[in-house]
Amino acid sequence: FNQSRQNMAVYGADGRLLHIANGTARQVRAKGVDAKTLVGSTIVFNQPGCYGFSATDVAAAHAYQVAQLRMVGVTSDGHAWRYVIKPNAAFFKLDAKTLETLAEQAQRKVTAEMVIEVVEGSLLREHANNEYWHRFWRDVDARLKKNGRARLGYKREGLYD
C-alpha cells in the first residue's frame, strides 16, 4: 500500500471482490457499492499514520452489518500494526444510540487517562494519536461485554518494527 494515500478493497460475503478505491490519506469511500451487498462483507484498508478505526468506520460497519473490518498501517516511528474488528451477531442487534452512549463513555475515560499520561511525560504526544483509537475500541469492547452478549471483536497486533 502507498502510505501517503488510503486504499480500500471490499469483499462480499462470498469472498468476491466488489470494489477497490483509493483516496486522500484520511478518507476513502466505497462509492457505488449497494448497501445490501455490504451485509456480511469484509472491508480491508490501509491507514497512513496508523490511527486505528474511527467512530465513523465502526458506525458504518454497524449500520451495514459488515462482518469484518481489517486495517494495516505504519506509525510515524516505524511500527506496523494490523487492526481487526469482527463483531458478533448480537452487535448488529444493538441500537445505534446504545453504541453511541458506550462510545461516549469510553471517549471520556480514555481521553482523561491519556491527557494525564501526556502531561506526566509517560506518553509522547506523537504516540498518543496512534494509541488513542486502540485504547478506545478496547474500552468499548469491554463495555459491550459488561452490558450483554454483543462483542466488537477488536484486536490489534504488531507486524514488525
FISE-676381 format. One line per 4 residues: number of its first residue (from 1); their letters; for each residue z, x, y of C-alpha. Coordinates in Angstrom, 3 decimals. Each point is the difference from the previous one (the first is absolute). Example, Ala and Ser with C-alpha at 12.3 -4.5 7.8 and 13.67 -1.06 7.14 Angstrom:
1) AS) 7.800:12.300:-4.500  -0.660:1.370:3.440 .
% end
This chain:
1) FNQS) 0.000:0.000:0.000  -0.675:1.079:3.538  3.486:0.171:1.539  -1.293:-0.670:3.517 .
5) RQNM) -1.250:-3.425:-1.076  1.438:-2.753:-2.107  -1.950:-0.948:-3.112  0.524:-3.028:-2.223 .
9) AVYG) -1.281:-1.385:-3.285  0.711:-3.497:-1.317  -0.160:-0.635:-3.743  0.020:-3.533:-1.384 .
13) ADGR) 2.401:-1.210:-2.663  -2.714:0.856:-2.537  -0.173:3.618:1.246  -3.392:-0.463:1.658 .
17) LLHI) -0.482:1.763:3.345  -0.237:-2.719:2.660  -0.008:1.883:3.285  0.106:3.451:1.558 .
21) ANGT) 0.813:0.551:3.663  1.066:2.702:2.393  1.313:-0.089:3.514  2.182:1.645:2.553 .
25) ARQV) 2.961:2.070:-1.079  2.316:-2.990:0.446  -2.051:-3.032:-0.984  -2.560:-1.121:-2.529 .
29) RAKG) -0.759:-3.547:-1.139  -1.543:-1.675:-3.023  -2.563:-1.969:2.002  -2.120:-2.422:-1.945 .
33) VDAK) 2.289:-0.112:-3.048  0.774:-3.602:-0.929  3.749:-0.697:-0.013  -0.232:-1.588:-3.456 .
37) TLVG) -1.379:3.225:-1.482  3.014:1.930:1.338  2.356:-1.882:-2.336  0.975:2.487:-2.705 .
41) STIV) -1.962:2.816:1.644  0.951:3.633:0.540  -0.490:1.578:3.407  -0.114:3.793:0.164 .
45) FNQP) -0.052:1.932:3.258  0.962:3.213:1.679  2.041:0.222:3.137  -0.377:2.908:2.384 .
49) GCYG) 3.462:1.076:1.083  1.454:-1.601:-3.125  2.246:-2.546:1.675  0.247:-2.298:-3.013 .
53) FSAT) -0.782:-3.681:-0.389  0.345:-2.034:3.167  1.519:-3.464:0.275  -3.539:-1.314:0.515 .
57) DVAA) -1.144:1.596:-3.276  2.760:-1.705:-1.971  -0.297:-3.328:1.842  -3.710:-0.078:-0.876 .
61) AHAY) 0.749:0.931:-3.619  2.497:-2.876:-0.114  -2.333:-2.503:1.656  -3.016:0.862:-2.183 .
65) QVAQ) 2.009:0.702:-3.179  -1.292:3.551:-0.338  1.202:1.414:-3.326  0.319:3.577:1.200 .
69) LRMV) -0.200:2.145:3.121  -0.532:3.726:-0.540  -0.089:2.591:2.735  -0.136:3.774:0.277 .
73) GVTS) 0.539:2.183:3.004  0.956:3.439:1.214  2.703:0.464:2.637  -0.340:2.286:2.995 .
77) DGHA) 2.079:2.611:-1.843  -2.277:-0.025:-3.066  1.926:-2.236:-2.426  -2.229:-2.342:-1.996 .
81) WRYV) 1.327:-3.367:-1.150  -1.166:-2.886:-2.127  1.422:-3.419:0.844  -0.240:-3.080:-2.213 .
85) IKPN) 1.002:-3.612:0.518  -0.334:-2.125:-3.116  1.765:-3.346:0.576  1.080:-2.284:-2.798 .
89) AAFF) -0.988:-3.689:-0.204  3.269:-1.145:1.611  -0.887:2.014:3.140  -2.991:-2.242:0.653 .
93) KLDA) 2.198:-3.101:-0.238  2.130:1.159:2.944  -0.727:-1.790:3.213  -1.212:2.259:2.800 .
97) KTLE) 3.078:-0.757:2.133  2.370:1.311:-2.693  -2.019:3.189:-0.303  -0.038:0.355:3.787 .
101) TLAE) 3.796:-0.450:0.195  0.625:2.628:-2.684  -2.371:2.367:1.795  1.791:-0.517:3.331 .
105) QAQR) 3.351:0.794:-1.652  -1.448:3.142:-1.593  -1.587:1.056:3.282  3.311:-0.200:1.869 .
109) KVTA) 1.882:1.930:-2.696  -2.582:2.743:-0.543  -0.631:0.487:3.721  3.721:0.336:0.738 .
113) EMVI) 0.477:2.537:-2.801  -3.010:2.060:0.975  0.809:0.077:3.718  3.373:1.513:-0.859 .
117) EVVE) -1.623:2.580:-2.302  -2.515:1.014:2.692  2.705:0.265:2.677  2.235:2.058:-2.326 .
121) GSLL) -2.937:2.251:-0.847  0.070:-0.660:-3.744  -3.434:-1.663:0.213  -2.795:1.426:2.113 .
125) REHA) -1.769:-2.521:2.206  -3.410:0.875:-1.487  1.358:-0.648:-3.522  1.627:-3.266:1.066 .
129) NNEY) -3.396:-1.658:0.454  -0.987:0.900:-3.559  3.368:-0.987:-1.437  0.507:-3.333:1.791 .
133) WHRF) -2.292:-2.224:-2.075  1.182:1.568:-3.249  3.612:-0.826:0.751  -0.985:-3.379:1.413 .
137) WRDV) -1.821:-1.192:-3.171  2.689:1.426:-2.236  2.537:-2.058:1.950  -2.155:-3.155:-0.088 .
141) DARL) -0.387:0.394:-3.764  3.793:0.323:-0.390  0.520:-3.131:2.119  -2.495:-1.914:-2.136 .
145) KKNG) 1.865:1.062:-3.127  3.301:-1.207:1.480  -1.493:-3.370:0.936  -1.751:-0.943:-3.218 .
149) RARL) -2.779:0.943:-2.369  -2.685:1.015:2.499  -0.893:3.690:-0.011  -2.265:2.003:2.229 .
153) GYKR) -0.393:2.750:-2.583  -0.059:2.734:2.636  -0.295:3.664:-1.041  -0.741:3.288:1.708 .
157) EGLY) -0.716:3.254:-1.791  -0.850:3.470:1.221  -3.378:1.352:-1.047  0.176:3.610:1.144 .
161) D) 1.335:2.130:2.863 .
% end
